[in-house]
């Protein structure tokens, strides 16, 4: 899939306002121009891959910087399903999520700071049967200091630990 787009936002509101603290005010409006490429498919029997790349330029129409908007994002994921009868049902997957740097904005609404680009390594182990599936996933496998990809202008959440997630599903 290949997409080129232009999104124009005219009527947005700032929930935190420098002019009227505690009240929402009309935002500057934004234009988002970009392109996305997404590839997904089977490379060999049992090995599926997906790649998503986005290059976007977000601009406030009043000329002020647009905080929290990385220009580039890349997601790559490989998923392998074991083919032999001995390990049938088991699978392993891994991938990288990366983004370029962006800007943060302090609560005085006039000071900007750089939020660095970053990459995160994720891994998953799964077991499937015809009607159910269980997956154990690990995000931020290397335990790096990561900043949230999308954040509020005055708050940038940090993640510094590996996160584990156990999920299951059953089909009726």
C-alpha positions as CSV (number, residue, x, y, z in Angstrom):
1,X,0.0,0.0,0.0
2,X,1.2,3.5,-0.8
3,X,-0.6,6.6,0.3
4,X,0.1,10.3,-0.1
5,X,-2.1,12.7,1.9
6,X,-2.8,16.2,3.0
7,X,-5.0,16.7,6.1
8,X,-6.1,20.2,7.1
9,X,-7.5,20.8,10.5
10,X,-9.3,24.2,11.0
11,X,-11.3,23.9,14.1
12,X,-9.2,22.5,16.9
13,X,-9.1,23.6,20.6
14,X,-6.2,23.8,23.0
15,X,-7.2,22.3,26.3
16,X,-4.4,24.1,28.0
17,X,-4.2,27.7,27.1
18,X,-1.6,30.4,27.9
19,X,-4.1,33.1,27.4
20,X,-6.9,31.7,29.6
21,X,-5.6,29.1,32.1
22,X,-8.3,26.6,32.9
23,X,-10.2,27.3,29.7
24,X,-9.9,25.8,26.2
25,X,-9.1,28.2,23.4
26,X,-9.2,28.0,19.6
27,X,-6.0,26.3,18.2
28,X,-3.9,27.6,15.4
29,X,-5.1,25.0,12.9
30,X,-2.7,22.4,11.3
31,X,-1.8,21.0,8.0
32,X,-0.4,17.5,7.8
33,X,1.3,16.4,4.6
34,X,2.9,13.1,4.1
35,X,3.4,9.7,2.6
36,X,3.1,6.2,3.9
37,X,4.4,2.9,2.6
38,X,3.1,-0.4,4.0
39,X,4.4,-3.8,2.9
40,X,3.0,-7.1,4.3
41,X,3.4,-10.6,3.1
42,X,4.9,-14.1,3.4
43,X,8.6,-14.4,2.6
44,X,8.8,-18.2,2.8
45,X,6.4,-20.7,4.3
46,X,6.0,-19.8,8.0
47,X,7.7,-16.4,7.8
48,X,5.5,-13.4,7.5
49,X,6.9,-9.8,7.5
50,X,5.4,-6.3,7.7
51,X,7.0,-2.9,7.2
52,X,5.4,0.5,7.7
53,X,7.2,3.7,7.0
54,X,5.6,7.2,7.4
55,X,7.2,10.5,6.5
56,X,4.9,13.4,7.6
57,X,5.4,17.1,7.9
58,X,2.9,18.7,10.4
59,X,2.8,22.5,10.5
60,X,0.7,24.9,12.6
61,X,-0.8,27.5,10.2
62,X,0.2,30.4,12.5
63,X,3.9,29.4,12.0
64,X,4.5,28.1,15.5
65,X,6.2,24.7,15.8
66,X,4.0,21.6,16.2
67,X,5.1,19.7,19.3
68,X,4.9,16.0,19.6
69,X,5.1,15.3,15.9
70,X,8.0,13.1,14.7
71,X,8.7,13.5,11.0
72,X,9.5,9.8,10.4
73,X,8.3,6.5,11.8
74,X,9.3,3.0,10.9
75,X,7.8,-0.3,12.1
76,X,9.3,-3.6,11.0
77,X,7.9,-7.0,12.3
78,X,8.9,-10.6,11.4
79,X,6.7,-13.5,12.6
80,X,7.8,-17.1,12.2
81,X,5.5,-20.1,12.6
82,X,7.4,-23.4,13.1
83,X,6.5,-25.8,10.3
84,X,7.7,-29.2,11.7
85,X,5.3,-31.5,13.5
86,X,7.3,-31.3,16.7
87,X,6.9,-27.6,17.2
88,X,3.6,-27.1,15.3
89,X,1.5,-24.3,16.8
90,X,4.6,-22.4,18.2
91,X,5.7,-19.1,16.8
92,X,8.2,-16.4,17.5
93,X,8.1,-12.8,16.4
94,X,10.3,-9.7,16.7
95,X,10.4,-6.2,15.5
96,X,11.6,-2.7,15.8
97,X,9.6,0.5,16.2
98,X,11.6,3.7,15.5
99,X,10.8,7.4,15.1
100,X,12.7,10.5,14.5
101,X,13.1,13.4,16.9
102,X,10.3,15.8,17.7
103,X,9.7,18.9,19.8
104,X,8.2,19.2,23.3
105,X,6.8,22.4,24.7
106,X,7.1,23.6,28.3
107,X,4.1,24.8,30.2
108,X,5.0,28.5,29.6
109,X,4.1,27.9,25.9
110,X,7.1,29.7,24.7
111,X,10.0,27.3,25.4
112,X,10.6,24.3,23.1
113,X,12.9,21.4,23.7
114,X,14.0,18.4,21.6
115,X,12.7,15.0,22.3
116,X,15.3,12.6,20.7
117,X,14.5,10.0,18.1
118,X,14.6,6.4,19.3
119,X,14.2,2.7,18.5
120,X,12.5,0.0,20.5
121,X,13.0,-3.7,20.2
122,X,10.0,-6.0,20.8
123,X,9.7,-9.8,21.0
124,X,6.8,-12.3,21.2
125,X,6.4,-16.0,21.7
126,X,3.0,-17.6,20.8
127,X,1.2,-20.8,20.7
128,X,-1.8,-21.4,18.4
129,X,-4.5,-24.0,18.2
130,X,-7.4,-24.0,15.8
131,X,-9.8,-22.2,18.2
132,X,-7.4,-20.4,20.6
133,X,-4.1,-18.6,20.9
134,X,-1.8,-17.4,23.7
135,X,1.0,-14.8,23.3
136,X,3.7,-13.6,25.7
137,X,5.1,-10.3,24.4
138,X,8.0,-8.2,25.6
139,X,8.2,-4.5,24.7
140,X,11.4,-2.4,25.1
141,X,13.4,-5.6,25.4
142,X,16.7,-3.8,26.0
143,X,15.2,-1.7,28.9
144,X,16.2,1.6,27.2
145,X,14.9,5.0,28.3
146,X,12.1,5.7,25.8
147,X,9.9,8.7,25.4
148,X,6.3,8.2,24.4
149,X,5.8,8.5,20.6
150,X,2.8,10.8,20.9
151,X,2.5,13.1,23.9
152,X,0.8,16.2,25.2
153,X,2.7,19.4,24.7
154,X,3.5,19.8,28.4
155,X,4.1,16.1,29.4
156,X,6.4,13.6,27.9
157,X,6.0,10.1,29.5
158,X,9.1,8.0,30.0
159,X,9.4,4.2,29.8
160,X,12.5,2.7,31.3
161,X,11.7,-0.9,31.7
162,X,10.8,-3.9,29.7
163,X,7.1,-4.5,29.7
164,X,5.6,-8.0,29.6
165,X,2.2,-8.7,28.3
166,X,0.3,-12.0,28.3
167,X,-2.7,-12.2,25.9
168,X,-5.1,-14.9,24.9
169,X,-8.0,-15.3,22.6
170,X,-10.7,-17.9,22.0
171,X,-12.8,-18.2,18.9
172,X,-16.5,-19.2,19.3
